[in-house]
Amino acid sequence: MIERIIKLSKKENKTNEQMLLKLSEEVGEVSQAYLSMAHASGSDYKDKNEKDYQEELVDSLMVISTLLVKSGISKEELLNLLEKKCNKWESKQNN
């Protein structure tokens, strides 16, 4: 799957600036879906559920993946960085 994401990201024509704006849009949609799912005041009319929320999270992940690929990161560098960050996260949870 990671190879497919890299391939699709390399074909993306949007500039980094456009992708960053797209990320902001997607994060806003995550928030909207969550608030609707949680029945927050004024958000019920959107009628979003957990699947909608998950889908918006994945949309955000795809935009972030594209930004990483456009930054020039290789698959190996990405995996190494993910490992490093997971180790750091895990060490903080064990304290």
Backbone torsions as a table, in degrees:
resi	resn	phi	psi	omega
1	MET	NA	-38.1	-177.6
2	ILE	-63.2	-34.8	177.6
3	GLU	-64.4	-38.9	179.1
4	ARG	-65.9	-42.2	178.4
5	ILE	-62.1	-42.9	178.6
6	ILE	-61.7	-45.6	-179.9
7	LYS	-60.2	-47.6	-179.7
8	LEU	-65.7	-38.2	179.9
9	SER	-63.5	-39.2	179.8
10	LYS	-66.8	-24.9	179.6
11	LYS	-85.8	-9.1	-177.7
12	GLU	-66.6	127.7	-176.8
13	ASN	-89.3	-13.6	-178.4
14	LYS	-67.1	147.0	176.5
15	THR	-74.5	168.0	176.2
16	ASN	-58.4	-41.0	179.5
17	GLU	-61.4	-43.4	178.8
18	GLN	-65.5	-37.4	179.2
19	MET	-68.9	-36.7	177.1
20	LEU	-65.6	-39.4	175.4
21	LEU	-65.5	-38.9	177.0
22	LYS	-62.1	-39.6	178.0
23	LEU	-61.6	-43.2	177.5
24	SER	-60.2	-42.0	177.9
25	GLU	-61.4	-47.0	-178.0
26	GLU	-64.8	-40.6	178.3
27	VAL	-63.4	-37.8	175.4
28	GLY	-61.8	-38.6	178.7
29	GLU	-69.5	-33.8	173.7
30	VAL	-60.2	-47.5	-179.6
31	SER	-61.3	-44.4	179.7
32	GLN	-61.0	-45.2	-179.2
33	ALA	-63.7	-41.5	-179.8
34	TYR	-65.4	-46.9	-179.0
35	LEU	-61.4	-40.1	178.0
36	SER	-66.3	-44.5	179.5
37	MET	-61.1	-37.0	-178.9
38	ALA	-84.4	1.2	179.8
39	HIS	58.7	40.3	176.5
40	ALA	-66.8	148.3	-178.8
41	SER	-52.9	127.4	177.0
42	GLY	84.0	2.7	-176.0
43	SER	-115.6	-7.5	-176.2
44	ASP	-62.5	-29.9	-175.8
45	TYR	-62.5	-21.1	180.0
46	LYS	-74.3	-22.0	174.9
47	ASP	53.0	47.8	178.5
48	LYS	-92.4	151.3	179.1
49	ASN	-125.7	-174.5	-176.7
50	GLU	-61.0	-36.8	178.6
51	LYS	-64.1	-40.8	176.9
52	ASP	-61.9	-44.2	178.4
53	TYR	-59.1	-47.6	179.5
54	GLN	-62.5	-40.2	179.6
55	GLU	-63.3	-41.5	178.4
56	GLU	-66.4	-36.8	175.6
57	LEU	-61.9	-42.0	178.8
58	VAL	-66.4	-39.0	175.6
59	ASP	-57.4	-43.3	178.1
60	SER	-63.3	-42.0	178.6
61	LEU	-61.1	-39.3	179.7
62	MET	-65.7	-40.6	178.5
63	VAL	-65.7	-43.2	178.2
64	ILE	-62.3	-41.4	177.7
65	SER	-60.0	-42.1	178.9
66	THR	-64.0	-42.0	177.6
67	LEU	-61.9	-40.4	177.5
68	LEU	-62.2	-47.0	-179.9
69	VAL	-62.7	-43.8	179.3
70	LYS	-65.2	-21.4	177.4
71	SER	-76.6	-9.6	177.4
72	GLY	98.2	6.7	-179.1
73	ILE	-68.3	138.5	176.4
74	SER	-88.3	166.4	177.9
75	LYS	-57.9	-43.5	-179.0
76	GLU	-65.2	-42.8	177.8
77	GLU	-62.6	-41.6	179.5
78	LEU	-62.8	-47.3	-180.0
79	LEU	-63.0	-40.2	177.7
80	ASN	-64.4	-42.6	179.6
81	LEU	-66.1	-40.6	176.6
82	LEU	-62.2	-42.2	177.6
83	GLU	-61.3	-45.5	179.3
84	LYS	-60.1	-46.3	-177.9
85	LYS	-69.0	-36.8	176.3
86	CYS	-64.7	-40.6	177.6
87	ASN	-61.5	-43.4	179.0
88	LYS	-63.5	-44.8	179.4
89	TRP	-60.9	-46.4	-179.4
90	GLU	-62.9	-40.9	-179.6
91	SER	-63.6	-34.7	178.7
92	LYS	-72.2	-30.0	178.8
93	GLN	-75.3	-25.0	-178.0
94	ASN	-86.2	-2.6	-179.8
95	ASN	-86.6	NA	NA
